[in-house]
Amino acid sequence: MSYRTRAIMMMIGVNVFWGMSYVFMKMGLSSLGSFTIISLRCLIAFFIAGLFFYKPLLHITRKTILSSAILGFLLFSVFSFVTFGVSMTSASNAGFLVSLTVIFVPLLNCLLVKKLPSWPIGLGVIVTLTGIGVLTLKHSFHMNTGDVLCIGTALCYAIHITLTGTFTKNENPIALGILQLGFAGLFALICSFLFEHPSIPTTLSSWIAILGLGVLCSAIGFICQAIAQRYTTPTHTGLIFATEPIFAALFAVLFLHELFTLKELIGSVIVIAGILIAQLDDLLLKKRVHYKRHYQSESR
């Protein structure tokens, strides 16, 4: 099994955890403030991950700290925008707009390399976005403040994915993954003291929510993302993360007793089809390399 295949499988696993995060968030918001939840999940993840993976932290540089601070601020922005955005718009609009990450990532990548995406990537993005729309849109679309915040979430997360792919090429991904959580937690803690009345969980459900968000969705999730992105491209990462609404819907059925309709099933299939189409880019690249080597060997 190639490193890229392992990276893709790892990121799909991360999406499973992030699909669970919606259930955990709903449990936690019943008794805790938004910034308090963000700070607790990130700081718990930071200390747990730092305890198990402390060796990479012993050799960090100023560049690693600066990169982690940038990623941490973007991560804090993602969590903040989506929390407040969902409270001001419908869940269907929010799900669609946050998933615009799959569009923003290849666009940002094209700006960086100054090159249009290949046809499998472009077609994969269109098909994936169509599937997300079928999966999440249920009513007429109207733009409001919450919608704008959700677009901000998608843009911040796209920048986060793009920069993570850049930073992990030259820096230790585990150190980056751990430190960004610490910075995100610090930013959220400051906002919690400024705008809320921070407190620790007092009920079993809130503790389950915070530990689930901190350990599974943050500590394991974002460190695995940083490691996996060393072996795949930001564009493929954004497309694979488009499966998050599918897992979110599945866990909503299991734990929140919501119905998974035929429409949502069709949307899920279209999303998966878009991701598979985008993977054709790798196969075509390998064939081009093979034919080039074969032609060169024949020429000799």
C-alpha positions in Angstrom: 0.0 0.0 0.0 1.5 3.3 -1.1 2.0 6.3 1.3 -0.7 8.3 -0.7 -3.2 5.5 -0.3 -2.5 5.4 3.5 -2.8 9.2 3.6 -6.2 9.0 1.9 -7.5 6.3 4.3 -6.2 8.3 7.2 -8.0 11.5 6.1 -11.2 9.5 5.6 -10.8 8.3 9.2 -10.4 11.9 10.3 -13.7 12.7 8.5 -15.4 10.0 10.5 -14.4 11.8 13.7 -15.4 15.2 12.4 -18.7 13.8 11.4 -19.2 12.9 15.1 -18.2 16.4 16.1 -21.7 17.8 15.2 -23.3 15.4 17.7 -20.7 16.4 20.4 -21.2 20.1 19.6 -25.0 19.8 20.0 -24.4 18.1 23.4 -21.9 20.7 24.6 -23.7 23.9 23.5 -26.6 23.1 25.9 -24.5 24.0 28.9 -21.3 25.8 27.7 -20.5 28.9 25.6 -19.1 28.6 22.1 -15.7 30.1 22.9 -15.5 28.0 26.0 -16.1 24.8 24.0 -13.5 25.8 21.4 -10.9 26.5 24.1 -11.5 23.3 26.1 -11.5 21.0 23.0 -8.3 22.6 21.7 -6.4 22.8 25.0 -7.3 19.3 26.0 -6.2 18.1 22.6 -2.9 20.1 22.9 -2.0 18.6 26.3 -2.9 15.0 25.4 -1.1 15.1 22.0 1.9 16.8 23.6 2.0 14.1 26.3 2.2 11.3 23.8 4.2 13.0 21.1 6.5 15.2 23.1 9.8 14.4 21.3 9.0 16.5 18.1 8.3 19.4 20.5 11.9 19.2 21.9 13.4 20.4 18.6 11.0 23.1 17.4 12.2 26.3 15.8 10.9 29.8 15.6 9.7 29.1 12.1 7.7 26.1 13.4 6.2 28.2 16.2 5.2 31.0 13.7 3.7 28.5 11.2 1.8 26.9 14.1 0.5 30.3 15.3 -0.8 31.0 11.8 -2.5 27.6 11.5 -3.9 27.9 15.0 -5.5 31.3 14.2 -7.1 29.9 11.1 -8.3 26.9 13.0 -9.8 29.2 15.7 -11.4 31.2 13.0 -13.0 28.1 11.4 -14.5 27.0 14.7 -15.7 30.4 15.6 -17.3 31.3 12.2 -19.1 27.9 11.9 -20.4 28.1 15.5 -21.9 31.6 15.1 -22.9 31.0 11.4 -25.0 28.0 12.1 -26.9 30.0 14.8 -27.9 32.6 12.2 -28.8 30.5 9.2 -30.5 27.2 8.4 -28.6 24.0 8.8 -29.0 23.2 5.1 -27.5 26.5 3.9 -24.7 26.2 6.5 -23.8 22.6 5.4 -23.7 23.7 1.8 -21.7 26.9 2.3 -19.1 25.3 4.7 -18.5 22.6 2.1 -17.5 25.3 -0.4 -14.0 24.4 0.9 -13.8 21.9 -1.9 -14.1 24.8 -4.4 -11.8 27.2 -2.5 -8.9 24.8 -2.1 -8.3 24.1 -5.8 -8.9 27.8 -6.6 -6.3 28.8 -4.0 -3.9 26.2 -5.3 -4.3 27.5 -8.9 -3.5 31.0 -7.7 -0.3 29.7 -6.0 1.0 27.6 -8.9 -0.6 30.0 -11.5 -2.0 27.0 -13.4 -5.6 25.7 -14.1 -6.5 22.4 -12.5 -6.5 19.2 -14.6 -9.9 18.1 -16.0 -10.3 15.2 -13.5 -9.8 17.7 -10.6 -12.2 20.2 -12.2 -14.9 17.7 -13.0 -14.4 16.1 -9.5 -15.0 19.5 -7.9 -18.1 20.1 -9.9 -19.6 16.7 -9.2 -18.7 16.8 -5.5 -20.2 20.2 -5.1 -23.4 19.0 -6.8 -23.6 16.1 -4.4 -23.1 18.4 -1.4 -26.0 20.5 -2.7 -28.3 17.5 -3.1 -27.2 16.3 0.4 -27.7 19.5 2.3 -30.0 22.0 0.5 -33.6 21.5 1.4 -35.2 24.9 1.0 -34.8 28.1 -1.1 -31.5 29.8 -0.7 -31.3 33.2 0.8 -28.0 35.0 1.8 -27.8 36.5 5.3 -25.2 37.2 8.0 -25.0 33.6 9.0 -24.4 32.6 5.3 -21.6 35.1 5.0 -20.0 33.6 8.2 -20.3 30.1 6.8 -18.6 31.2 3.6 -15.8 32.7 5.8 -15.6 29.3 7.5 -15.0 27.6 4.2 -12.5 30.1 3.0 -10.5 30.0 6.3 -10.5 26.2 6.2 -9.3 26.2 2.6 -6.5 28.5 3.5 -5.7 26.2 6.5 -5.6 23.1 4.2 -3.4 24.9 1.6 -0.9 26.3 4.2 -0.8 23.0 6.0 0.2 21.3 2.8 3.0 23.9 2.3 4.3 24.0 5.9 4.5 20.2 6.3 6.8 19.9 3.4 9.7 21.4 5.3 8.6 21.1 9.0 7.7 18.3 11.4 3.9 17.7 10.8 3.4 16.3 14.3 4.9 19.4 16.0 2.7 21.6 13.7 -0.4 19.6 14.5 0.1 19.9 18.2 1.2 23.5 18.5 -1.6 24.8 16.2 -4.1 23.3 18.7 -2.4 25.1 21.5 -2.6 28.4 19.7 -6.2 27.9 18.7 -7.1 27.0 22.3 -5.3 30.1 23.6 -7.1 32.5 21.1 -10.4 30.9 22.1 -9.6 31.2 25.9 -8.9 34.9 25.5 -12.3 35.4 23.7 -14.0 33.3 26.3 -12.9 35.6 29.1 -13.7 38.7 27.1 -17.2 37.7 25.8 -18.4 34.8 28.0 -18.3 33.4 31.5 -15.9 30.5 31.1 -16.6 27.3 33.1 -15.8 23.6 33.1 -18.4 20.9 32.2 -20.7 20.0 35.1 -22.8 17.2 33.5 -21.9 13.8 32.1 -23.1 14.7 28.6 -21.0 17.9 28.5 -17.9 16.0 29.6 -18.5 13.4 26.9 -18.9 16.2 24.4 -15.7 18.0 25.4 -13.6 14.8 25.6 -15.0 13.6 22.3 -14.2 16.9 20.6 -10.8 17.2 22.3 -9.4 13.7 21.9 -11.1 12.3 18.8 -12.0 15.3 16.7 -9.0 17.6 17.6 -6.0 15.7 19.0 -6.3 12.7 16.6 -8.0 14.5 13.8 -5.8 17.5 13.2 -2.5 15.7 13.8 -3.5 12.9 11.4 -4.4 15.6 8.9 -1.0 17.2 9.2 0.8 13.9 8.8 -1.4 12.8 5.8 -0.9 16.0 3.9 2.7 15.2 3.5 1.7 12.5 1.0 -1.1 14.1 -0.9 -2.1 17.4 -2.4 -4.2 20.2 -0.8 -6.8 19.8 -3.6 -7.3 16.1 -3.0 -7.4 16.8 0.7 -10.3 19.3 0.2 -12.2 16.8 -1.9 -11.8 13.9 0.5 -13.0 16.2 3.4 -16.2 16.8 1.4 -17.3 13.4 2.7 -17.8 15.0 6.2 -21.5 15.8 5.6 -22.1 12.1 4.8 -20.6 10.9 8.1 -22.4 13.7 9.9 -25.7 12.5 8.5 -24.9 8.9 9.5 -24.1 9.8 13.1 -27.2 12.1 13.2 -29.3 9.0 12.3 -27.6 6.8 14.9 -27.4 9.2 17.9 -29.9 12.0 17.2 -32.5 9.8 15.5 -32.8 11.9 12.4 -34.0 10.3 9.1 -31.6 9.6 6.3 -33.8 10.2 3.2 -33.4 8.9 -0.3 -32.4 12.4 -1.4 -29.5 12.4 1.1 -28.4 8.9 0.0 -28.3 10.1 -3.6 -26.3 13.1 -2.5 -23.8 10.9 -0.7 -23.3 8.7 -3.7 -22.7 11.8 -5.9 -20.1 13.1 -3.4 -18.2 9.8 -3.4 -18.3 9.7 -7.3 -16.8 13.2 -7.4 -13.9 12.2 -5.2 -13.3 9.0 -7.2 -13.3 11.1 -10.5 -10.7 13.5 -8.9 -8.5 10.5 -8.1 -8.2 9.8 -11.9 -5.7 12.7 -11.9 -3.2 10.4 -10.1 -3.8 7.5 -12.5 -3.3 9.7 -15.6 -0.2 11.2 -14.1 1.3 7.8 -13.5 0.4 6.7 -17.0 2.1 9.8 -18.5 5.2 9.2 -16.4 5.2 5.5 -17.5 4.8 6.3 -21.2 7.5 9.0 -20.9 10.0 6.6 -19.4 9.0 3.9 -21.9 9.5 6.4 -24.8 12.9 7.5 -23.4 14.1 3.9 -23.0 12.9 3.0 -26.6 14.8 6.1 -27.9 18.0 4.8 -26.4 
